[in-house]
Amino acid sequence: MTDDNECYICGHALEEHAPYVVWHTGWDGCEECDRDYERGVSLCPVCIDALGYMGMTLGGNTYLPDLPFGEVGNWAYDTLWHAVWMPDDMTVGEAECARDYLDRKGLKDLDPAWDSLPLRWWDTPEEFKASEYAEPFLRRFGLDEGDLDRLAKACLEHGDVLDDWHTVTDARKVGERLRKG
């Protein structure tokens, strides 16, 4: 349970004159839920927006135990990953809300798109260059189309067996390869 001056979801201190919502949750007969129903819980605008993007609305039929506390962080992480690798799947507002939520949780340095490359496999550099991921990879590593051959070689590792290529799934390793040449 959080203090009345903190957001119930993220725990961020509510600023004195900033807007927030006191939500009176659904009543279900549980003593703790009924107390929250009577007194209400405070939610900051960032968490209200995050819940909205997650498809949850705050109404009398939503019970406090139904709030997906761990899922809000997972949603934000996943949203920022998609903002880089599949930006057509979302809005700018959704990505900004996810960044704001993680920042409030003290995770300003968290970069999901750096920590986890898309799990796709390419058999040849040409296949990589023709894929829908070539452009996001260029953006992610700060390169332009002239660097596509170099990026393809950095993202695929050449093996010894019958001219075989293996996809590199570690972004830091790809970054090191790009710096080396």
SULBELMO-V274894 format. One record per helix or strand of 3 or more residues. SS is the DSSP state (H for helix, E for strand). FROM is the first residue (numbers start at 1). TO is the last residue. If there is no record, write none. Layout:
ss:SS from:FROM to:TO
ss:SS from:FROM to:TO
//
This chain:
ss:E from:20 to:23
ss:H from:31 to:39
ss:E from:41 to:44
ss:H from:45 to:53
ss:H from:64 to:66
ss:H from:69 to:85
ss:H from:87 to:89
ss:H from:92 to:104
ss:H from:112 to:115
ss:H from:125 to:130
ss:H from:133 to:140
ss:H from:145 to:155
ss:E from:156 to:158
ss:E from:165 to:167
ss:H from:171 to:180
//
